[in-house]
Amino acid sequence: MLFFPNTYEIVGQYIAEDAIVVVKGRVDRRDDQPRLMAMDMSLPDITAADEVKPVVLALPPSRCTPPLVERLREVLSSHPGSAEVHVKLVNGSRATVLRLGPTRVAPSTALMADLKALLGPAAVAG
């Protein structure tokens, strides 16, 4: 793949070994051997919404007090993304899993750290 200097100036920062990229270009057949001439390059969005695993929080029902629920809502809303949030209410041997409606988060290290600080490490799966 060959890049013209002006194209390379724009996309060169994204070129790395083993990087997945989408290249738009044309085939140059002027010489004996065809060459691929890049016109544009972009990074694909490889995170399909159905492939993102939900963030699962395990809590006993007794911990779900209004102040904790409000603080949890604040933490979750500060990390918007595409992963669902599931709350697993564990009461002895019984467990009920609740999906938190339209709330979706980015399952980042920062989110996990905030959730562990709020709920404790054992409450956060993953």
Residue pairs with C-beta under 8 A, 6 or more apart in sequence:
1 23
1 25
1 36
1 38
2 28
2 35
2 36
2 37
2 38
3 11
3 12
3 38
3 41
4 37
4 38
7 38
7 39
7 40
7 41
11 38
11 40
11 41
11 42
14 21
14 41
14 42
14 43
15 21
15 41
19 43
20 43
20 44
20 46
21 41
21 42
21 43
21 44
22 41
22 42
22 43
22 44
23 36
23 38
23 40
23 41
24 38
24 39
24 40
24 41
25 36
25 37
25 38
25 39
25 40
26 36
26 37
26 39
27 34
27 35
27 36
27 37
28 34
28 35
28 36
28 37
47 82
49 82
52 81
52 82
52 83
52 84
52 107
53 83
53 107
53 126
54 83
54 84
54 85
54 86
54 99
55 83
55 84
55 85
55 86
55 105
55 107
55 111
55 115
55 124
55 125
55 126
56 86
56 87
56 88
56 97
56 124
56 125
56 126
57 72
57 85
57 86
57 87
57 88
57 115
57 119
57 123
57 124
57 125
58 88
58 90
58 122
58 123
58 124
58 125
59 87
59 88
59 89
59 90
59 119
59 123
60 89
60 90
60 91
61 89
61 91
63 119
64 89
68 118
71 118
72 118
72 119
73 103
75 111
75 114
75 115
75 118
76 85
76 100
76 103
76 105
76 111
77 103
78 114
79 105
79 106
79 108
79 110
79 111
79 114
80 104
80 105
80 106
81 104
81 105
81 106
81 107
81 108
82 104
82 106
83 104
83 105
83 106
83 107
84 99
84 100
84 103
84 104
85 99
85 100
85 103
85 104
85 105
86 97
86 98
86 99
86 100
87 97
87 98
87 100
88 95
88 96
88 97
88 98
89 95
89 96
89 97
89 98
105 111
107 126
112 124
112 126
115 123
115 124
116 123
116 124
